[in-house]
Amino acid sequence: MFEVNVKSSFMLCQETVPEMEKRGSGAIIIVSSIAGLVPFEFIGAYSITKSALLGMVKALAPELAKLNIRINGLAPGIIKTKFSKALMGDPSAAEYALAKIPLGRFGEPEDCAGAASFLVSDDSKYITGENIVIAGGTTSRL
């Protein structure tokens, strides 16, 4: 799990940063999870790797800023994807999870699209090193 979630994200940054540096700017989005902020029961290893990605955004931001490259993260809650299919297929687990989401629904992939578009646009040219939670109001921090 570490290889997929953390190492691959870091290696992708290593590959793309030189190209962005040649262009004179760039924007990177790392996809983490709300589980990196509030660990999910039964998937501790997943939560650990997602916490590492949140930290990667914070750690790389000052270094990349010197190159005029911004890096930010998305921390989605439960989004209807193949990964969450098992949860949604279990009525009692889905009901338990939904009870913790103030908007009362699971997210759709397109719920993350606007934030991603914003983070790579010039509208966010003064934002770097931030992680945006997209979780229907699920408590993630103060």
TIMAR-222240 format. One record per residue: x, y, z of N, C-alpha, C, O in turn. Coordinates in pm, 1 decimal, decimal comma, padded with zeros to 6 digits. Atoms other than C-alpha are relative to their C-alpha. Layout:
% residues N
R       nX       nY       nZ      caX      caY      caZ       cX       cY       cZ       oX       oY       oZ
R        X        Y        Z        X        Y        Z        X        Y        Z        X        Y        Z
...
END
This chain:
% residues 142
R       nX       nY       nZ      caX      caY      caZ       cX       cY       cZ       oX       oY       oZ
R  00081,7 -00118,6  00000,0  00000,0  00000,0  00000,0  00086,9  00126,2  00000,0  00053,3  00224,4 -00066,3
R -00092,0 -00114,6 -00002,4  00289,3  00238,8  00075,7  00052,1  00028,0 -00140,1  00061,6  00143,5 -00181,8
R -00053,9 -00016,0  00136,1  00428,9  00176,3 -00272,8 -00097,7  00075,3 -00089,8 -00058,3  00165,3 -00164,0
R  00100,8 -00061,8  00087,5  00103,3  00276,2 -00442,7 -00032,8  00141,8  00045,4 -00030,4  00234,7 -00035,3
R  00049,7 -00129,0 -00046,5 -00009,5  00564,3 -00223,7  00107,2  00105,7  00019,1  00083,6  00222,5 -00011,7
R -00100,4 -00101,0 -00033,5  00313,4  00734,4 -00121,9  00114,9  00003,2 -00100,7  00144,3  00107,4 -00159,1
R -00117,5  00003,0  00087,9  00608,7  00622,4 -00329,7 -00034,3  00042,7 -00142,7  00040,4  00118,6 -00204,3
R  00035,2 -00036,2  00138,1  00427,4  00653,4 -00662,7 -00029,1  00150,0 -00012,7  00006,4  00211,5 -00113,3
R  00026,8 -00144,5  00004,3  00307,2  01006,9 -00578,6  00129,7  00079,1  00003,5  00145,7  00176,6 -00069,9
R -00128,2 -00068,8 -00009,9  00657,3  01112,9 -00480,1  00078,2 -00012,7 -00130,7  00135,7  00084,8 -00179,1
R -00073,7  00021,1  00124,7  00811,0  00958,9 -00792,0 -00062,3  00078,6 -00114,9  00010,0  00128,6 -00201,1
R  00065,9 -00079,7  00103,7  00552,2  01128,9 -01013,5  00039,7  00147,0  00012,6  00061,8  00214,8 -00087,8
R -00047,7 -00137,5 -00021,1  00648,6  01461,9 -00856,3  00142,6  00015,2 -00053,3  00174,1  00113,6 -00120,1
R -00138,8 -00005,1  00047,4  01015,2  01385,2 -00927,4  00007,0  00007,1 -00152,0  00094,1  00074,3 -00207,2
R  00000,6  00001,8  00146,0  00931,1  01322,1 -01292,6 -00056,8  00127,8 -00060,9 -00009,6  00173,3 -00165,1
R  00067,7 -00115,4  00059,8  00705,5  01623,3 -01348,6  00060,7  00134,7  00037,2  00053,2  00229,4 -00041,1
R -00054,6 -00129,1 -00044,5  00879,7  01896,9 -01150,4  00102,6  00056,9 -00098,2  00095,4  00176,2 -00127,6
R -00095,1 -00058,6  00095,1  01172,1  01934,4 -01396,0 -00068,1  00060,4 -00123,8 -00023,9  00163,2 -00175,2
R  00072,3 -00052,7  00116,0  00925,8  01984,4 -01682,5 -00072,6  00129,6  00035,6 -00074,5  00224,2 -00043,3
R  00066,6 -00121,9 -00045,0  00727,4  02239,6 -01483,9  00101,5  00112,3  00020,6  00074,9  00228,5 -00010,4
R -00106,6 -00099,4 -00020,3  01050,5  02414,9 -01390,9  00042,4  00060,3 -00134,0  00065,9  00180,9 -00142,6
R -00034,1 -00050,2  00133,6  01136,9  02443,4 -01762,5 -00104,5  00098,7 -00050,0 -00070,5  00197,3 -00115,3
R  00109,3 -00088,4  00041,2  00795,9  02604,7 -01823,4 -00005,5  00126,8  00082,7 -00061,2  00227,8  00039,8
R  00000,4 -00116,5 -00087,0  00848,5  02842,1 -01534,3 -00109,6  00002,1  00104,5 -00118,0  00095,6  00184,1
R  00106,6  00008,5 -00100,6  00547,7  02732,6 -01328,6 -00068,8 -00135,0 -00010,0 -00044,8 -00213,7 -00101,5
R  00078,1  00123,2  00002,6  00314,9  02450,9 -01244,1 -00084,9 -00013,8  00124,9 -00070,5  00060,8  00221,7
R  00086,3  00030,0 -00114,2  00055,1  02309,6 -01010,4 -00016,2 -00150,8  00009,8 -00045,9 -00218,1 -00088,9
R  00010,5  00143,3 -00026,9  00048,1  01964,2 -00854,5 -00112,3 -00021,0  00100,9 -00126,4  00054,8  00196,9
R  00102,1  00040,1 -00096,6 -00245,6  01799,5 -00680,1  00030,1 -00142,2  00043,8  00044,0 -00232,3 -00038,9
R -00016,5  00132,8 -00058,5 -00189,1  01505,4 -00447,4 -00135,9 -00040,2  00057,7 -00196,8  00036,8  00131,9
R  00127,5  00047,0 -00053,1 -00500,0  01298,5 -00370,3  00025,6 -00088,1  00120,9  00082,8 -00196,6  00110,5
R -00011,1  00072,7 -00125,9 -00506,7  01186,6 -00009,5 -00138,9 -00051,1  00037,1 -00208,9 -00107,6 -00047,0
R  00131,0  00044,0 -00048,0 -00816,0  01110,8  00199,3 -00026,4  00062,6  00135,7  00066,8  00095,8  00209,0
R  00034,3 -00044,4 -00134,4 -01002,8  01233,5  00502,0  00052,3 -00100,7  00102,8  00074,9 -00065,6  00218,6
R -00054,5  00103,7 -00088,6 -00876,9  00904,3  00651,0  00142,1  00033,5  00044,4  00190,1 -00021,4  00143,5
R -00132,0 -00045,3 -00042,3 -00535,5  01072,0  00666,2 -00006,7  00097,2  00116,1  00091,4  00115,2  00188,3
R  00022,3 -00093,4 -00110,7 -00680,3  01325,7  00911,3 -00070,9 -00066,7  00117,2 -00038,6 -00042,4  00233,5
R  00078,2  00073,6 -00099,8 -00925,9  01101,6  01095,6  00003,6 -00146,9 -00042,9 -00075,4 -00188,1 -00127,9
R -00016,7  00139,4  00045,3 -00815,7  00736,5  01064,7 -00130,3 -00079,5  00000,7 -00211,2 -00069,7  00093,0
R  00117,4  00085,5  00012,7 -01080,8  00493,5  00948,1  00026,5 -00131,9  00071,1  00134,5 -00189,8  00059,1
R -00008,6  00128,2 -00068,1 -01144,3  00187,5  01160,3  00015,3 -00111,5 -00103,4 -00047,1 -00106,3 -00209,4
R -00023,5  00120,5  00080,3 -01025,6 -00142,1  01005,5  00093,2  00020,8 -00119,7  00131,9 -00076,8 -00184,0
R -00093,6 -00021,6  00111,8 -00802,0  00024,1  00742,7  00113,0  00093,4  00045,9  00140,6  00195,9 -00016,4
R -00105,3 -00082,2 -00059,4 -00520,6  00161,4  00956,9  00116,0  00027,8 -00093,4  00165,3  00140,5 -00098,9
R -00113,7 -00019,0  00090,5 -00246,0  00106,5  00698,8 -00033,8  00102,3 -00108,5  00050,1  00184,5 -00145,5
R  00046,2 -00097,4  00099,1 -00447,6  00300,6  00441,2  00006,0  00140,5  00058,8  00056,6  00232,6 -00005,2
R  00000,1 -00130,4 -00065,9 -00492,9  00588,0  00686,8  00141,9  00053,1  00018,6  00166,3  00172,5  00001,2
R -00139,9 -00040,9 -00018,4 -00118,2  00594,5  00758,9  00057,8  00053,5 -00130,4  00124,5  00157,0 -00131,0
R -00055,8 -00046,8  00127,8 -00029,7  00625,1  00390,4 -00063,4  00131,6 -00043,5  00003,2  00216,4 -00102,9
R  00066,5 -00124,7  00037,6 -00287,7  00898,3  00338,8  00047,0  00116,2  00086,9  00052,5  00230,0  00040,3
R -00061,8 -00103,0 -00085,7 -00144,9  01089,7  00638,2  00135,4  00041,7 -00057,4  00171,3  00159,4 -00055,4
R -00130,2 -00030,3  00060,8  00194,2  01064,8  00469,4 -00016,0  00092,4 -00120,1  00066,8  00181,0 -00141,2
R  00022,8 -00087,1  00115,6  00050,1  01224,9  00154,9 -00034,2  00142,1  00042,5  00010,0  00238,3 -00020,4
R  00029,2 -00133,6 -00052,1 -00092,1  01514,2  00356,3  00129,8  00069,1  00041,4  00149,1  00187,8  00015,5
R -00130,2 -00053,2 -00039,6  00256,2  01560,9  00501,8  00088,6  00032,0 -00118,9  00164,6  00128,8 -00115,3
R -00079,4 -00023,9  00120,0  00415,4  01536,8  00157,6 -00034,1  00136,7 -00059,6  00054,8  00211,2 -00101,0
R  00043,6 -00130,4  00051,9  00210,3  01835,5  00042,2  00064,8  00111,4  00081,6  00119,8  00206,1  00025,4
R -00056,9 -00102,7 -00088,5  00325,3  02038,3  00344,7  00151,8  00008,7 -00015,3  00207,6  00118,4 -00018,4
R -00146,5  00002,3  00006,7  00690,2  01930,3  00313,2  00053,8  00051,2 -00133,3  00157,4  00117,6 -00136,5
R -00049,7 -00040,0  00132,2  00725,3  01991,7 -00061,3 -00034,5  00143,7 -00037,3  00031,0  00202,9 -00123,0
R  00045,3 -00134,2  00038,4  00542,9  02326,3 -00073,1  00109,9  00105,6  00004,8  00124,9  00179,0 -00092,9
R -00102,8 -00105,6 -00001,9  00833,4  02549,7  00041,0  00108,0 -00019,3 -00107,2  00153,7  00076,8 -00169,1
R -00103,6  00028,7  00100,1  01084,2  02376,8 -00186,4 -00049,5  00029,3 -00141,4  00021,9  00089,6 -00221,5
R  00054,4 -00020,7  00134,0  00858,5  02384,1 -00491,9 -00037,5  00145,7 -00024,9 -00032,7  00192,2 -00138,7
R  00035,3 -00141,5  00015,2  00748,9  02742,7 -00427,9  00116,7  00079,4 -00057,8  00096,2  00174,1 -00133,7
R -00119,0 -00067,6  00054,1  01106,0  02851,6 -00504,2  00009,9 -00014,8 -00151,6  00076,8  00064,0 -00218,5
R -00000,8  00025,6  00144,2  01048,5  02708,0 -00853,8 -00128,5  00050,2 -00067,2 -00151,9  00023,5 -00185,1
R  00129,5 -00047,8  00047,5  00707,0  02879,5 -00891,9 -00094,4 -00115,8 -00033,1 -00173,3 -00109,2 -00127,3
R  00087,7  00116,0  00014,4  00535,4  02541,5 -00859,0 -00080,1 -00012,4  00129,4 -00024,3 -00014,0  00239,2
R  00088,2  00016,0 -00116,0  00236,4  02504,4 -00629,1 -00036,4 -00146,4  00016,0 -00051,5 -00218,2 -00082,8
R  00044,9  00135,8 -00028,2  00140,9  02177,9 -00461,2 -00106,5  00006,0  00108,5 -00087,0  00067,5  00213,4
R  00111,0  00005,4 -00094,4 -00187,2  02115,1 -00284,6 -00058,5 -00140,1 -00002,4 -00029,0 -00220,1 -00091,1
R  00059,4  00132,2 -00009,1 -00387,9  01815,1 -00179,6 -00150,9  00003,8  00011,1 -00210,0  00101,7  00056,5
R  00142,1  00022,0 -00020,3 -00741,0  01688,2 -00190,8 -00012,9 -00115,0  00099,2  00057,5 -00215,4  00088,7
R  00025,3  00103,9 -00099,5 -00869,2  01484,9  00103,9 -00148,7 -00034,7 -00004,3 -00226,5  00012,0  00079,0
R  00140,9  00035,3  00011,0 -01197,7  01332,7 -00008,8 -00046,6 -00089,8  00113,9  00031,3 -00163,8  00174,0
R  00064,0  00094,6 -00091,3 -01436,6  01157,6  00223,5 -00037,3 -00123,1 -00080,2  00035,9 -00164,2 -00170,2
R  00042,8  00120,7  00071,3 -01630,2  00855,4  00104,8 -00064,2  00041,9 -00131,8 -00170,5  00103,9 -00135,4
R  00042,9 -00033,1  00136,0 -01669,1  00894,3 -00270,3 -00040,0 -00130,8 -00068,4  00025,6 -00233,1 -00048,9
R  00045,8  00120,0  00070,4 -01859,9  00645,7 -00487,6  00100,3 -00039,5 -00108,2  00095,5  00010,1 -00220,7
R -00101,0  00052,8  00091,9 -01568,9  00464,0 -00651,3  00010,0 -00151,3  00020,6 -00058,7 -00207,3  00106,1
R -00022,8  00143,3 -00019,3 -01451,7  00104,4 -00689,0  00051,8 -00028,7  00140,4  00017,7 -00131,2  00199,5
R -00057,2  00018,7 -00133,0 -01260,6  00147,1 -00361,9 -00107,5 -00005,8  00108,2 -00095,8 -00083,8  00202,7
R  00104,2 -00006,4 -00103,0 -01575,7  00228,5 -00163,4 -00116,2 -00095,7 -00026,1 -00212,2 -00098,9  00051,0
R  00109,8  00089,4  00039,0 -01794,2 -00033,2 -00334,5 -00035,0 -00099,3  00110,5 -00152,9 -00126,4  00133,4
R  00026,1  00098,1 -00105,9 -01756,3 -00284,6 -00050,2 -00079,4  00063,5  00113,6 -00171,9  00002,4  00167,0
R  00071,8 -00070,8 -00106,4 -01871,8 -00029,3  00206,3 -00145,5  00023,8 -00039,8 -00237,1 -00001,0  00038,6
R  00135,0 -00032,9  00044,0 -02172,0  00074,7  00002,4 -00084,6 -00124,6 -00024,9 -00207,5 -00118,6 -00023,5
R  00070,5  00126,3  00021,6 -02260,9 -00287,8 -00066,5 -00047,0 -00065,0  00128,9 -00125,2 -00160,0  00125,1
R  00039,6  00051,3 -00131,1 -02301,8 -00354,9  00306,1 -00095,5  00101,8  00062,1 -00051,3  00206,7  00109,0
R  00097,4 -00098,7 -00046,9 -02625,8 -00183,9  00416,2  00026,4  00053,7  00140,8  00008,5  00173,2  00164,5
R -00022,9 -00049,6 -00136,7 -02535,1 -00164,4  00786,1  00124,3  00089,0  00005,4  00125,6  00189,0  00077,1
R -00121,2 -00083,5  00003,8 -02186,1 -00027,2  00713,0 -00028,9  00133,0 -00069,2  00017,2  00238,0 -00024,6
R  00034,9 -00122,8  00072,1 -02325,9  00223,6  00463,5 -00084,4  00091,9  00088,5 -00062,4  00213,0  00090,7
R  00084,2 -00079,5 -00089,8 -02589,3  00339,1  00713,6  00084,5  00064,3  00110,2  00065,3  00181,2  00143,7
R -00089,1 -00051,3 -00104,8 -02323,1  00378,5  00984,2  00083,9  00116,9 -00054,6  00097,8  00220,2  00010,9
R -00083,7 -00104,2  00060,4 -02100,7  00581,8  00749,7 -00083,1  00124,1 -00033,7 -00039,8  00236,5 -00008,5
R  00086,2 -00113,4  00037,3 -02387,0  00799,4  00623,0 -00041,3  00082,3  00121,1 -00060,4  00203,5  00110,6
R  00040,0 -00070,8 -00122,3 -02482,1  00887,9  00979,9  00104,0  00102,6  00043,3  00072,9  00193,6  00120,0
R -00108,4 -00091,9 -00036,1 -02145,9  01068,6  01010,7  00020,4  00111,2 -00103,7  00107,7  00196,4 -00087,4
R -00014,9 -00098,0  00107,8 -02190,2  01276,5  00694,1 -00117,1  00098,7  00006,7 -00229,7  00062,0 -00026,9
R  00109,0 -00097,2 -00013,4 -02392,0  01596,1  00756,8 -00084,0  00021,0 -00126,3 -00204,8  00042,7 -00116,0
R  00079,2 -00017,0  00122,0 -02494,6  01628,2  00390,4 -00086,9 -00121,4 -00030,8 -00173,1 -00115,5 -00118,5
R  00086,7  00116,7  00011,9 -02645,6  01279,2  00419,9  00013,2 -00081,0 -00126,2 -00079,2 -00153,3 -00163,5
R -00022,6  00079,4  00122,0 -02497,5  01129,4  00105,7  00148,3 -00025,9 -00017,7  00232,5  00044,9  00037,6
R -00138,6  00024,6  00038,0 -02179,9  00976,3 -00027,9  00034,9  00093,0 -00115,8 -00052,6  00134,4 -00191,8
R -00043,4 -00087,2  00106,7 -01974,6  01188,5 -00263,1  00004,8 -00070,5 -00134,4  00015,5 -00192,8 -00142,8
R -00017,4  00046,3  00138,2 -01960,3  01150,9 -00638,1  00136,8  00048,3 -00047,1  00184,9  00150,5  00001,9
R -00129,9 -00046,5  00048,9 -01630,5  01176,5 -00826,2 -00001,5  00146,0 -00045,7  00096,2  00218,3 -00026,2
R  00005,7 -00138,8  00047,4 -01746,8  01503,9 -00979,2 -00003,4  00101,3  00114,1  00019,9  00220,2  00091,9
R -00004,9 -00090,7 -00114,9 -01773,9  01650,2 -00628,6  00142,8  00048,6  00027,8  00162,6  00150,9  00093,4
R -00140,5 -00040,0 -00017,3 -01393,5  01666,0 -00633,0  00052,0  00081,9 -00118,2  00154,6  00149,0 -00107,6
R -00048,5 -00062,2  00123,4 -01363,3  01804,2 -00985,3  00014,8  00151,5  00009,9  00113,9  00206,7 -00038,1
R -00007,5 -00145,7 -00010,5 -01436,8  02169,0 -00904,1  00118,9  00046,1  00081,8  00187,2  00141,9  00045,5
R -00115,0 -00035,5 -00084,0 -01178,2  02181,4 -00626,7  00130,0 -00024,3 -00075,3  00222,8  00056,2 -00067,5
R -00121,0  00029,3  00077,8 -00920,7  02017,3 -00852,4  00021,6  00105,9 -00107,8  00133,5  00153,4 -00127,2
R -00011,1 -00103,8  00103,5 -00994,9  02263,7 -01133,6  00046,4  00131,6  00059,3  00131,0  00200,3  00002,1
R -00040,0 -00122,7 -00068,4 -00964,2  02552,7 -00890,9  00148,2 -00003,1  00035,7  00219,4  00095,0  00014,1
R -00139,3  00008,0 -00046,8 -00630,5  02430,3 -00754,4  00103,2  00005,8 -00112,1  00218,4  00041,5 -00087,3
R -00095,4 -00009,8  00110,8 -00470,1  02412,1 -01098,0 -00018,4  00128,0 -00081,2  00056,6  00154,0 -00175,3
R  00026,4 -00123,6  00074,0 -00614,8  02743,2 -01216,3  00074,1  00118,6  00061,3  00128,3  00110,1  00171,5
R -00058,6 -00123,6 -00051,3 -00481,1  03095,6 -01177,5 -00081,4  00060,3  00114,1 -00031,9  00147,3  00185,8
R  00081,2 -00047,9 -00112,1 -00767,1  03158,9 -00933,7  00060,6 -00040,3  00134,8  00027,9  00018,3  00238,0
R -00063,2  00045,3 -00124,3 -00555,9  02974,3 -00676,1  00150,9  00024,3 -00000,9  00226,6 -00046,4  00065,6
R -00144,2 -00021,4  00017,1 -00218,3  03120,8 -00770,2  00073,8  00040,6  00127,3  00196,7  00046,3  00127,7
R -00062,8 -00034,5 -00127,5 -00155,5  03224,5 -00406,3 -00027,7 -00107,6  00105,8 -00020,8 -00081,1  00225,8
R  00026,9  00111,9 -00091,0 -00240,9  02885,2 -00255,0  00100,0 -00111,6 -00028,7  00109,5 -00160,6 -00141,3
R -00088,9  00115,0  00009,4  00022,0  02619,2 -00190,5  00016,2 -00061,4  00138,3  00008,9  00008,1  00239,7
R -00019,6  00070,3 -00126,2  00079,9  02357,3  00076,9 -00127,8 -00026,3  00077,3 -00122,4 -00054,8  00196,9
R  00128,4  00019,4 -00067,5 -00290,7  02320,6  00156,1 -00063,9 -00132,7 -00040,1 -00041,1 -00183,8 -00149,7
R  00076,3  00121,9  00025,2 -00510,5  02012,3  00180,9 -00147,7  00032,2  00020,1 -00189,3  00070,8  00129,3
R  00142,4 -00033,1 -00004,1 -00878,4  02061,8  00099,9 -00080,6 -00127,2  00024,3 -00068,5 -00224,9 -00049,5
R  00087,5  00112,6 -00032,2 -01128,2  01824,8  00260,2 -00129,8  00014,2 -00079,1 -00192,5  00120,1 -00079,8
R  00124,6  00004,4  00077,5 -01421,3  01726,7  00037,5 -00076,5 -00121,2  00052,0 -00066,6 -00231,1 -00002,6
R  00057,9  00115,8 -00070,3 -01632,9  01512,2  00267,2 -00141,5  00023,6  00050,5 -00182,5 -00038,1  00148,9
R  00138,9 -00018,1 -00037,1 -01987,6  01640,3  00290,9 -00023,9  00052,1  00139,7 -00131,7  00033,3  00196,0
R  00014,0 -00055,4 -00134,3 -01925,3  01813,2  00621,3  00049,0 -00091,9  00109,6  00038,1 -00057,6  00227,3
R -00054,9  00091,2 -00099,7 -01767,8  01514,8  00795,9  00109,1  00071,6  00078,0  00195,6  00136,2  00018,9
R -00096,4 -00068,0 -00083,0 -01565,8  01643,5  01088,1  00141,0 -00052,1 -00028,1  00167,7 -00172,2 -00024,4
R -00138,7  00037,9  00028,6 -01197,3  01648,7  01003,4  00098,4  00074,4  00087,5  00209,8  00027,1  00110,1
R -00086,4 -00079,9 -00086,3 -01052,9  01920,2  01227,2 -00078,5  00121,1  00047,5 -00190,3  00145,3  00002,2
R  00065,2 -00119,2 -00053,9 -01137,8  02236,1  01419,9 -00010,7  00107,0 -00105,5 -00063,0  00215,2 -00078,7
END
